[in-house]
Amino acid sequence: MRKYEVIFIVKPMEEEATNAVIEKFKKLIADNGGTIDKEDVWGKKRLAYEIKDCTEGFYDLFYVTCEPSCVAECDRVMKITDELLKHMIVKSDEE
């Protein structure tokens, strides 16, 4: 098991829809054998530049412990999720 940081920006939507997207990724990580050690919600922020016609986005950061296969599946699903503007998964230095 390795530690990762998963950060993503959700399109500006109603709070209920935003929470549904976040729950979707929490469930995806849990279903693939990973655990979310900590969640850091940054909330709605103004973007430095326009992405997909949006000037704002909802930021969320997960600190995750999981296998590389879980990260690969999470990355795959994030790439095809229309509600996300951007995402990034990095291996954490904490061991």
All heavy atoms as an XYZ file, in Angstrom:
772
protein
N       0.841     -1.182      0.000
C       0.000      0.000      0.000
C       0.889      1.249      0.000
O       1.855      1.318      0.736
C      -0.897      0.020      1.229
C      -1.873     -1.126      1.289
S      -3.232     -0.887      0.180
C      -4.572     -0.832      1.302
N       0.517      2.194     -0.830
C       1.254      3.447     -0.933
C       0.329      4.614     -0.614
O      -0.878      4.496     -0.675
C       1.804      3.614     -2.347
C       2.809      2.563     -2.724
C       3.320      2.806     -4.124
N       4.266      1.766     -4.487
C       4.517      1.397     -5.720
N       3.898      1.980     -6.725
N       5.392      0.460     -5.973
N       0.928      5.741     -0.314
C       0.155      6.946     -0.012
C       0.154      7.869     -1.231
O       1.180      8.046     -1.881
C       0.736      7.667      1.196
C       0.599      6.863      2.480
C       0.939      7.718      3.677
C       0.802      6.961      4.969
N      -0.560      6.644      5.309
N      -1.017      8.429     -1.524
C      -1.185      9.330     -2.656
C      -1.983     10.547     -2.231
O      -2.725     10.503     -1.248
C      -1.950      8.634     -3.798
C      -1.232      7.467     -4.403
C      -1.439      6.172     -3.925
C      -0.347      7.633     -5.468
C      -0.794      5.083     -4.485
C       0.304      6.546     -6.028
C       0.085      5.285     -5.533
O       0.726      4.205     -6.087
N      -1.817     11.616     -3.002
C      -2.653     12.797     -2.848
C      -3.452     12.936     -4.139
O      -2.886     12.961     -5.234
C      -1.809     14.036     -2.611
C      -1.075     14.007     -1.291
C      -0.176     15.207     -1.086
O      -0.287     16.194     -1.843
O       0.655     15.144     -0.169
N      -4.765     12.987     -4.017
C      -5.658     13.100     -5.166
C      -6.389     14.437     -5.042
O      -7.159     14.639     -4.106
C      -6.694     11.945     -5.194
C      -7.611     12.080     -6.395
C      -6.001     10.598     -5.170
N      -6.113     15.349     -5.965
C      -6.804     16.644     -5.945
C      -7.595     16.784     -7.236
O      -7.140     16.351     -8.297
C      -5.830     17.823     -5.743
C      -6.611     19.116     -5.569
C      -4.834     17.922     -6.874
C      -5.824     20.254     -5.000
N      -8.789     17.342     -7.115
C      -9.609     17.545     -8.307
C     -10.459     18.793     -8.161
O     -10.729     19.255     -7.052
C     -10.474     16.309     -8.606
C     -11.324     15.831     -7.472
C     -12.638     16.251     -7.336
C     -10.810     14.942     -6.540
C     -13.422     15.794     -6.299
C     -11.593     14.482     -5.490
C     -12.902     14.912     -5.372
N     -10.844     19.350     -9.310
C     -11.675     20.546     -9.357
C     -12.985     20.169    -10.035
O     -12.994     19.702    -11.166
C     -10.990     21.677    -10.150
C      -9.579     21.940     -9.633
C     -11.834     22.948    -10.087
C      -8.781     22.879    -10.514
N     -14.088     20.386     -9.316
C     -15.425     20.079     -9.826
C     -16.018     21.356    -10.424
O     -15.838     22.444     -9.875
C     -16.335     19.548     -8.690
C     -17.706     19.176     -9.221
C     -15.687     18.362     -7.996
N     -16.730     21.202    -11.548
C     -17.415     22.343    -12.166
C     -18.341     23.002    -11.152
O     -18.902     22.318    -10.295
C     -18.282     21.878    -13.346
C     -17.537     21.592    -14.593
C     -18.526     21.231    -15.696
C     -17.807     20.924    -16.973
N     -18.728     20.513    -18.031
N     -18.529     24.322    -11.255
C     -19.466     24.973    -10.336
C     -20.897     24.506    -10.604
O     -21.423     24.675    -11.700
C     -19.295     26.467    -10.631
C     -18.592     26.550    -11.928
C     -17.893     25.255    -12.164
N     -21.496     23.836     -9.620
C     -22.852     23.305     -9.718
C     -23.535     23.541     -8.377
O     -22.942     24.106     -7.466
C     -22.826     21.797    -10.002
C     -22.057     21.382    -11.228
S     -22.130     19.606    -11.524
C     -21.051     18.968    -10.255
N     -24.765     23.064     -8.246
C     -25.439     23.122     -6.956
C     -24.661     22.262     -5.952
O     -23.984     21.312     -6.326
C     -26.877     22.592     -7.062
C     -27.816     23.477     -7.842
C     -27.701     23.269     -9.342
O     -27.467     22.116     -9.770
O     -27.807     24.261    -10.073
N     -24.802     22.588     -4.684
C     -24.061     21.887     -3.639
C     -24.361     20.392     -3.633
O     -23.461     19.570     -3.459
C     -24.412     22.489     -2.276
C     -23.598     21.926     -1.134
C     -23.907     22.581      0.195
O     -24.605     23.608      0.213
O     -23.464     22.037      1.213
N     -25.600     20.035     -3.874
C     -26.004     18.626     -3.876
C     -25.296     17.846     -4.988
O     -24.816     16.730     -4.786
C     -27.520     18.553     -4.064
C     -28.155     17.326     -3.485
C     -29.666     17.421     -3.539
O     -30.255     18.074     -2.651
O     -30.239     16.837     -4.476
N     -25.224     18.439     -6.176
C     -24.564     17.785     -7.314
C     -23.061     17.668     -7.083
O     -22.442     16.654     -7.424
C     -24.850     18.562     -8.598
N     -22.475     18.706     -6.507
C     -21.036     18.679     -6.198
C     -20.733     17.579     -5.191
O     -19.778     16.811     -5.371
C     -20.579     20.043     -5.644
O     -20.873     21.057     -6.606
C     -19.090     20.053     -5.366
N     -21.542     17.481     -4.153
C     -21.350     16.437     -3.140
C     -21.517     15.040     -3.730
O     -20.827     14.107     -3.321
C     -22.316     16.637     -1.963
C     -21.954     17.851     -1.140
O     -20.822     18.316     -1.156
N     -22.928     18.375     -0.419
N     -22.398     14.888     -4.700
C     -22.597     13.592     -5.360
C     -21.339     13.166     -6.115
O     -20.959     11.991     -6.095
C     -23.787     13.661     -6.305
N     -20.676     14.119     -6.773
C     -19.433     13.816     -7.502
C     -18.346     13.405     -6.514
O     -17.624     12.422     -6.731
C     -18.975     15.034     -8.345
C     -17.614     14.783     -8.957
C     -19.994     15.344     -9.426
N     -18.226     14.128     -5.410
C     -17.212     13.808     -4.399
C     -17.468     12.423     -3.801
O     -16.543     11.619     -3.658
C     -17.181     14.900     -3.308
C     -16.694     16.217     -3.920
C     -16.291     14.488     -2.144
C     -16.867     17.427     -3.028
N     -18.730     12.123     -3.486
C     -19.081     10.805     -2.939
C     -18.778      9.688     -3.939
O     -18.382      8.592     -3.554
C     -20.557     10.767     -2.530
C     -20.866     11.565     -1.294
C     -20.079     11.116     -0.071
O     -19.948      9.885      0.152
O     -19.587     11.995      0.648
N     -18.972      9.976     -5.221
C     -18.680      8.995     -6.265
C     -17.214      8.558     -6.194
O     -16.904      7.369     -6.276
C     -18.992      9.610     -7.636
C     -18.549      8.798     -8.822
C     -18.841      9.538    -10.110
C     -18.231      8.856    -11.305
N     -18.511      9.567    -12.562
N     -16.304      9.521     -6.011
C     -14.887      9.182     -5.959
C     -14.486      8.555     -4.631
O     -13.608      7.695     -4.598
C     -14.027     10.402     -6.300
C     -14.159     10.779     -7.746
C     -14.778     11.958     -8.119
C     -13.723      9.923     -8.743
C     -14.935     12.285     -9.452
C     -13.880     10.237    -10.080
C     -14.487     11.426    -10.436
N     -15.145      8.931     -3.545
C     -14.894      8.262     -2.264
C     -15.267      6.782     -2.372
O     -14.528      5.911     -1.929
C     -15.724      8.918     -1.151
C     -15.207     10.247     -0.694
C     -16.078     10.780      0.429
C     -15.623     12.126      0.906
N     -16.483     12.668      1.975
N     -16.426      6.521     -2.974
C     -16.896      5.139     -3.139
C     -15.980      4.367     -4.085
O     -15.659      3.205     -3.831
C     -18.327      5.153     -3.674
C     -18.955      3.776     -3.784
C     -20.401      3.882     -4.225
C     -21.117      2.575     -4.364
N     -20.367      1.400     -4.708
N     -15.527      5.002     -5.159
C     -14.632      4.361     -6.126
C     -13.331      3.920     -5.449
O     -12.873      2.791     -5.649
C     -14.327      5.320     -7.279
C     -13.371      4.804     -8.345
C     -14.051      3.732     -9.184
C     -12.897      5.932     -9.229
N     -12.766      4.784     -4.627
C     -11.523      4.446     -3.923
C     -11.765      3.307     -2.939
O     -10.989      2.351     -2.881
C     -10.951      5.690     -3.223
C     -10.423      6.680     -4.280
C      -9.834      5.319     -2.259
C     -10.116      8.067     -3.760
N     -12.858      3.369     -2.190
C     -13.176      2.315     -1.216
C     -13.442      0.979     -1.910
O     -12.995     -0.071     -1.447
C     -14.373      2.724     -0.377
N     -14.154      1.011     -3.044
C     -14.474     -0.219     -3.775
C     -13.236     -0.888     -4.364
O     -13.242     -2.090     -4.618
C     -15.474      0.063     -4.899
C     -16.867      0.379     -4.367
O     -17.101      0.178     -3.155
O     -17.710      0.840     -5.159
N     -12.176     -0.118     -4.597
C     -10.942     -0.668     -5.160
C      -9.893     -0.951     -4.084
O      -8.712     -1.098     -4.392
C     -10.384      0.281     -6.221
C     -11.156      0.191     -7.511
O     -11.026     -0.764     -8.260
N     -11.999      1.186     -7.771
N     -10.317     -1.025     -2.834
C      -9.425     -1.439     -1.752
C      -8.608     -0.330     -1.132
O      -7.695     -0.598     -0.352
N      -8.909      0.924     -1.436
C      -8.172      2.045     -0.863
C      -8.903      2.645      0.321
O     -10.079      2.378      0.543
N      -8.170      3.450      1.094
C      -8.785      4.163      2.213
C      -8.423      5.644      2.099
O      -7.307      5.988      1.714
C      -8.296      3.640      3.575
O      -6.875      3.761      3.630
C      -8.702      2.211      3.806
N      -9.383      6.489      2.441
C      -9.133      7.930      2.464
C      -8.744      8.278      3.894
O      -9.561      8.204      4.805
C     -10.367      8.723      1.994
C     -10.673      8.369      0.541
C     -10.137     10.216      2.153
C     -11.938      8.980     -0.006
N      -7.466      8.635      4.073
C      -6.965      8.947      5.409
C      -7.460     10.307      5.881
O      -7.740     10.491      7.063
C      -5.429      8.923      5.422
C      -4.885      7.587      4.948
O      -5.508      6.550      5.251
O      -3.845      7.575      4.268
N      -7.546     11.255      4.944
C      -7.955     12.605      5.297
C      -8.535     13.281      4.059
O      -8.094     13.012      2.945
C      -6.729     13.379      5.791
C      -6.995     14.772      6.290
C      -5.689     15.379      6.802
C      -5.750     16.883      6.724
N      -4.466     17.508      6.960
N      -9.527     14.126      4.265
C     -10.092     14.905      3.161
C      -9.950     16.375      3.507
O     -10.273     16.799      4.618
C     -11.569     14.568      2.953
C     -12.190     15.371      1.821
C     -13.672     15.102      1.634
O     -14.263     14.405      2.470
O     -14.227     15.608      0.661
N      -9.420     17.145      2.572
C      -9.228     18.572      2.765
C     -10.087     19.299      1.729
O      -9.749     19.316      0.547
C      -7.743     18.919      2.597
C      -7.403     20.302      3.094
O      -8.310     20.983      3.613
O      -6.230     20.699      2.982
N     -11.205     19.865      2.170
C     -12.116     20.571      1.262
C     -11.693     22.029      1.203
O     -11.745     22.736      2.209
C     -13.573     20.455      1.745
C     -14.503     21.209      0.818
C     -13.988     19.001      1.856
N     -11.265     22.471      0.021
C     -10.848     23.865     -0.148
C     -12.033     24.745     -0.516
O     -11.981     25.951     -0.375
C      -9.781     23.976     -1.220
C      -8.492     23.291     -0.886
C      -8.189     22.603      0.254
C      -7.329     23.217     -1.698
N      -6.916     22.103      0.185
C      -6.358     22.459     -1.003
C      -7.012     23.693     -2.957
C      -5.107     22.211     -1.521
C      -5.756     23.435     -3.462
C      -4.810     22.695     -2.752
N     -13.072     24.146     -1.049
C     -14.276     24.889     -1.403
C     -14.189     25.554     -2.764
O     -13.317     25.257     -3.569
N     -15.113     26.477     -3.004
C     -15.179     27.149     -4.303
C     -14.124     28.246     -4.370
O     -14.029     29.089     -3.479
C     -16.570     27.747     -4.510
C     -16.795     28.254     -5.926
C     -18.166     28.849     -6.091
C     -19.123     27.775     -6.543
N     -20.411     28.320     -6.979
N     -13.319     28.203     -5.423
C     -12.245     29.178     -5.633
C     -12.301     29.690     -7.067
O     -12.761     29.007     -7.969
C     -10.867     28.526     -5.420
C     -10.649     27.920     -4.063
C     -10.142     28.929     -3.108
C      -9.803     28.251     -1.793
N      -9.626     29.185     -0.743
N     -11.772     30.875     -7.250
C     -11.638     31.441     -8.591
C     -10.431     30.798     -9.259
O      -9.371     30.656     -8.640
C     -11.470     32.951     -8.493
C     -11.423     33.633     -9.814
C     -11.612     35.142     -9.634
N     -11.480     35.824    -10.878
C     -12.416     35.887    -11.806
N     -13.574     35.290    -11.597
N     -12.217     36.527    -12.933
N     -10.578     30.397    -10.511
C      -9.490     29.763    -11.247
C      -8.527     30.829    -11.781
O      -8.936     31.958    -12.077
C     -10.052     28.950    -12.416
C     -11.042     27.833    -12.051
C     -11.617     27.220    -13.321
C     -10.374     26.766    -11.212
N      -7.278     30.460    -11.922
C      -6.275     31.380    -12.457
C      -6.543     31.686    -13.929
O      -6.227     32.768    -14.418
C      -4.881     30.796    -12.287
N      -7.114     30.733    -14.631
C      -7.479     30.914    -16.034
C      -8.732     30.086    -16.313
O      -9.062     29.170    -15.572
C      -6.334     30.502    -16.968
C      -5.818     29.102    -16.746
C      -6.347     28.026    -17.440
C      -4.814     28.847    -15.821
C      -5.892     26.735    -17.233
C      -4.349     27.559    -15.600
C      -4.883     26.524    -16.314
O      -4.439     25.243    -16.098
N      -9.418     30.427    -17.365
C     -10.668     29.770    -17.702
C     -10.419     28.340    -18.196
O      -9.557     28.107    -19.034
C     -11.363     30.576    -18.796
C     -12.807     30.233    -18.983
C     -13.502     31.178    -19.953
O     -13.760     32.326    -19.570
O     -13.756     30.746    -21.087
N     -11.182     27.403    -17.646
C     -11.091     25.999    -18.052
C     -12.496     25.554    -18.451
O     -13.423     25.650    -17.643
C     -10.587     25.099    -16.901
C      -9.242     25.596    -16.358
C     -10.473     23.652    -17.366
C      -8.809     24.904    -15.089
N     -12.644     25.083    -19.670
C     -13.943     24.600    -20.176
C     -15.063     25.620    -19.911
O     -16.119     25.284    -19.390
C     -14.303     23.243    -19.554
C     -13.339     22.131    -19.894
C     -13.776     20.827    -19.262
C     -12.754     19.743    -19.505
N     -13.067     18.518    -18.776
N     -14.799     26.875    -20.211
C     -15.755     27.982    -20.048
C     -16.141     28.249    -18.594
O     -17.177     28.850    -18.335
C     -17.023     27.756    -20.887
C     -16.724     27.717    -22.376
O     -15.814     28.448    -22.812
O     -17.402     26.966    -23.097
N     -15.337     27.807    -17.630
C     -15.617     28.056    -16.220
C     -14.526     28.950    -15.625
O     -13.343     28.784    -15.939
C     -15.656     26.748    -15.433
S     -17.004     25.664    -15.915
N     -14.931     29.887    -14.765
C     -13.964     30.758    -14.093
C     -13.830     30.411    -12.612
O     -12.972     30.950    -11.928
C     -14.382     32.242    -14.230
O     -15.685     32.397    -13.704
C     -14.332     32.684    -15.681
N     -14.697     29.518    -12.114
C     -14.644     29.063    -10.733
C     -14.710     27.542    -10.697
O     -15.167     26.915    -11.651
C     -15.825     29.605     -9.924
C     -15.785     31.070     -9.645
C     -16.936     31.500     -8.747
O     -18.018     30.873     -8.813
O     -16.745     32.435     -7.967
N     -14.253     26.983     -9.593
C     -14.345     25.543     -9.421
C     -14.320     25.184     -7.953
O     -13.874     25.964     -7.109
N     -14.798     23.984     -7.619
C     -14.830     23.485     -6.246
C     -13.660     22.518     -6.069
O     -13.607     21.480     -6.719
C     -16.163     22.786     -5.967
C     -16.366     22.458     -4.522
C     -17.009     23.356     -3.686
C     -15.922     21.258     -3.990
C     -17.195     23.068     -2.342
C     -16.107     20.958     -2.664
C     -16.746     21.870     -1.828
N     -12.718     22.892     -5.208
C     -11.505     22.099     -4.994
C     -11.703     21.109     -3.851
O     -12.273     21.455     -2.820
C     -10.331     23.008     -4.624
C      -9.761     23.816     -5.755
C     -10.451     24.895     -6.296
C      -8.514     23.511     -6.278
C      -9.918     25.654     -7.322
C      -7.966     24.270     -7.304
C      -8.668     25.339     -7.821
O      -8.128     26.075     -8.834
N     -11.189     19.895     -4.034
C     -11.207     18.883     -2.977
C      -9.918     18.061     -3.065
O      -9.452     17.748     -4.157
C     -12.423     17.966     -3.123
C     -12.840     17.335     -1.810
O     -12.067     17.403     -0.836
O     -13.939     16.780     -1.749
N      -9.349     17.748     -1.902
C      -8.085     17.017     -1.828
C      -8.273     15.801     -0.929
O      -8.742     15.927      0.198
C      -6.989     17.931     -1.275
C      -5.639     17.326     -0.914
C      -4.938     16.767     -2.147
C      -4.760     18.367     -0.244
N      -7.922     14.620     -1.450
C      -7.955     13.381     -0.670
C      -6.522     12.937     -0.394
O      -5.679     12.969     -1.282
C      -8.617     12.235     -1.448
C     -10.085     12.386     -1.713
C     -10.679     11.675     -2.743
C     -10.889     13.204     -0.954
C     -12.031     11.785     -3.008
C     -12.243     13.324     -1.202
C     -12.814     12.610     -2.234
N      -6.264     12.508      0.828
C      -5.023     11.810      1.163
C      -5.404     10.337      1.236
O      -6.180      9.939      2.095
C      -4.458     12.301      2.497
C      -4.031     13.755      2.460
C      -4.903     14.768      2.836
C      -2.756     14.103      2.026
C      -4.519     16.098      2.794
C      -2.360     15.429      1.983
C      -3.244     16.424      2.365
O      -2.859     17.736      2.311
N      -4.860      9.538      0.321
C      -5.327      8.171      0.112
C      -4.201      7.168      0.339
O      -3.049      7.429     -0.016
C      -5.861      8.018     -1.340
C      -6.334      6.623     -1.613
C      -6.959      9.022     -1.609
N      -4.548      6.018      0.905
C      -3.634      4.880      1.000
C      -4.253      3.759      0.174
O      -5.375      3.318      0.465
C      -3.466      4.422      2.462
O      -3.003      5.514      3.239
C      -2.479      3.269      2.555
N      -3.542      3.333     -0.876
C      -4.094      2.291     -1.747
C      -3.002      1.686     -2.621
O      -1.857      2.102     -2.584
C      -5.212      2.863     -2.621
S      -4.667      4.131     -3.756
N      -3.395      0.705     -3.401
C      -2.497      0.055     -4.349
C      -2.454      0.869     -5.646
O      -3.395      1.609     -5.954
C      -3.007     -1.360     -4.661
C      -2.971     -2.316     -3.487
C      -1.576     -2.629     -2.991
O      -0.619     -2.534     -3.779
O      -1.440     -2.935     -1.800
N      -1.388      0.725     -6.434
C      -1.304      1.437     -7.713
C      -2.463      1.142     -8.672
O      -2.871      2.005     -9.446
C       0.023      0.962     -8.303
C       0.843      0.585     -7.110
C      -0.137      0.045     -6.116
N      -3.031     -0.053     -8.604
C      -4.161     -0.389     -9.479
C      -5.387      0.462     -9.152
O      -6.151      0.838    -10.047
C      -4.498     -1.873     -9.364
O      -4.863     -2.178     -8.030
N      -5.570      0.790     -7.884
C      -6.683      1.653     -7.456
C      -6.493      3.054     -8.021
O      -7.443      3.676     -8.507
C      -6.752      1.694     -5.932
S      -7.968      2.841     -5.271
N      -5.268      3.546     -7.990
C      -4.962      4.875     -8.530
C      -5.187      4.897    -10.036
O      -5.741      5.864    -10.577
C      -3.508      5.280     -8.193
C      -3.087      6.528     -8.940
C      -3.370      5.501     -6.702
N      -4.804      3.843    -10.719
C      -5.003      3.769    -12.167
C      -6.482      3.813    -12.521
O      -6.889      4.514    -13.458
C      -4.354      2.503    -12.714
N      -7.305      3.096    -11.782
C      -8.752      3.090    -12.022
C      -9.359      4.452    -11.700
O     -10.194      4.957    -12.444
C      -9.418      1.996    -11.183
C     -10.916      1.928    -11.316
C     -11.424      1.602    -12.706
O     -10.635      1.176    -13.580
O     -12.634      1.785    -12.948
N      -8.923      5.056    -10.616
C      -9.413      6.383    -10.226
C      -9.056      7.415    -11.300
O      -9.893      8.234    -11.692
C      -8.804      6.766     -8.886
S      -9.554      8.206     -8.134
N      -7.843      7.364    -11.807
C      -7.402      8.270    -12.863
C      -8.227      8.072    -14.134
O      -8.650      9.033    -14.769
C      -5.912      8.054    -13.145
C      -5.340      9.069    -14.111
O      -5.596     10.278    -13.927
O      -4.642      8.660    -15.052
N      -8.492      6.821    -14.482
C      -9.277      6.513    -15.674
C     -10.685      7.101    -15.571
O     -11.170      7.742    -16.508
C      -9.359      4.997    -15.871
C     -10.070      4.564    -17.136
C     -10.329      3.063    -17.164
N     -11.380      2.659    -16.252
C     -12.702      2.819    -16.482
N     -13.122      3.385    -17.589
N     -13.587      2.406    -15.594
N     -11.324      6.903    -14.423
C     -12.683      7.401    -14.236
C     -12.702      8.933    -14.199
O     -13.600      9.560    -14.756
C     -13.312      6.797    -12.957
C     -14.654      7.433    -12.662
C     -13.465      5.299    -13.120
N     -11.694      9.527    -13.571
C     -11.640     10.997    -13.516
C     -11.489     11.617    -14.905
O     -12.032     12.682    -15.166
C     -10.518     11.460    -12.595
C     -10.834     11.281    -11.139
S      -9.513     11.883    -10.090
C     -10.380     12.041     -8.538
N     -10.767     10.931    -15.777
C     -10.580     11.447    -17.137
C     -11.881     11.482    -17.932
O     -12.058     12.331    -18.794
C      -9.559     10.599    -17.896
C      -8.136     10.859    -17.491
C      -7.171      9.980    -18.259
C      -5.747     10.220    -17.793
N      -4.801      9.289    -18.410
N     -12.802     10.566    -17.654
C     -14.051     10.496    -18.426
C     -15.244     11.121    -17.703
O     -16.354     11.065    -18.200
C     -14.379      9.035    -18.831
C     -14.561      8.150    -17.599
C     -13.318      8.486    -19.760
C     -15.030      6.745    -17.908
N     -15.011     11.720    -16.531
C     -16.090     12.362    -15.785
C     -16.237     13.805    -16.252
O     -15.324     14.608    -16.101
C     -15.806     12.317    -14.266
O     -15.662     10.951    -13.868
C     -16.932     12.954    -13.483
N     -17.391     14.113    -16.817
C     -17.629     15.449    -17.379
C     -17.698     16.544    -16.327
O     -17.440     17.712    -16.631
C     -18.928     15.457    -18.198
C     -18.816     14.633    -19.460
O     -17.687     14.471    -19.970
O     -19.851     14.147    -19.948
N     -18.057     16.203    -15.093
C     -18.203     17.217    -14.047
C     -16.864     17.747    -13.531
O     -16.831     18.746    -12.835
C     -18.997     16.667    -12.855
C     -20.448     16.391    -13.152
C     -20.687     14.999    -13.723
O     -19.754     14.166    -13.697
O     -21.803     14.741    -14.198
N     -15.763     17.071    -13.851
C     -14.448     17.518    -13.388
C     -13.791     18.429    -14.412
O     -13.821     18.165    -15.614
C     -13.525     16.328    -13.121
C     -13.858     15.415    -11.955
C     -12.719     14.434    -11.718
C     -14.151     16.180    -10.694
N     -13.179     19.502    -13.915
C     -12.420     20.393    -14.785
C     -10.975     19.904    -14.914
O     -10.428     19.841    -16.005
C     -12.429     21.816    -14.220
C     -13.792     22.493    -14.130
C     -13.667     23.838    -13.428
C     -14.390     22.679    -15.506
N     -10.367     19.584    -13.790
C      -8.979     19.094    -13.750
C      -8.829     18.120    -12.590
O      -9.584     18.177    -11.615
C      -8.001     20.255    -13.506
C      -7.858     21.240    -14.618
C      -6.661     20.902    -15.430
C      -6.456     21.959    -16.507
N      -5.636     21.512    -17.569
N      -7.823     17.269    -12.679
C      -7.472     16.402    -11.553
C      -5.988     16.089    -11.603
O      -5.359     16.216    -12.662
C      -8.291     15.108    -11.551
C      -7.858     14.120    -12.585
N      -8.230     14.211    -13.900
C      -7.080     13.018    -12.485
C      -7.697     13.198    -14.569
N      -6.996     12.468    -13.728
N      -5.431     15.720    -10.468
C      -4.022     15.355    -10.400
C      -3.842     14.351     -9.266
O      -4.406     14.528     -8.176
C      -3.159     16.593    -10.157
C      -1.674     16.313    -10.167
S      -0.652     17.797    -10.145
C      -1.025     18.457     -8.546
N      -3.083     13.308     -9.529
C      -2.784     12.293     -8.518
C      -1.260     12.207     -8.402
O      -0.579     11.979     -9.405
C      -3.370     10.925     -8.907
C      -4.877     11.037     -9.115
C      -3.033      9.881     -7.847
C      -5.526      9.789     -9.676
N      -0.747     12.419     -7.195
C       0.698     12.337     -6.978
C       0.988     11.392     -5.828
O       0.200     11.275     -4.875
C       1.331     13.714     -6.706
C       1.256     14.598     -7.922
C       0.705     14.396     -5.525
N       2.140     10.721     -5.914
C       2.577      9.852     -4.833
C       3.101     10.732     -3.711
O       3.897     11.629     -3.937
C       3.664      8.909     -5.346
C       4.032      7.834     -4.382
C       5.002      6.865     -5.007
C       5.564      5.950     -3.953
N       6.685      5.186     -4.457
N       2.662     10.471     -2.499
C       3.042     11.272     -1.353
C       4.398     10.820     -0.813
O       4.756      9.648     -0.888
C       1.971     11.151     -0.262
O       2.312     11.939      0.839
N       5.157     11.750     -0.236
C       6.454     11.425      0.324
C       6.357     10.800      1.705
O       7.277     10.150      2.172
C       7.327     12.690      0.429
C       7.707     13.224     -0.942
O       7.733     12.420     -1.890
O       7.992     14.421     -1.053
N       5.213     10.990      2.372
C       5.027     10.432      3.717
C       5.013      8.921      3.659
O       4.204      8.333      2.988
C       3.696     10.900      4.305
C       3.530     12.383      4.389
C       2.111     12.744      4.785
O       1.363     11.871      5.250
O       1.764     13.915      4.626
N       5.890      8.288      4.348
C       5.922      6.812      4.391
C       6.167      6.361      5.811
O       6.811      6.949      6.582
C       7.033      6.251      3.495
C       6.819      6.562      2.045
C       5.902      5.592      1.309
O       5.718      4.459      1.756
O       5.362      5.984      0.298
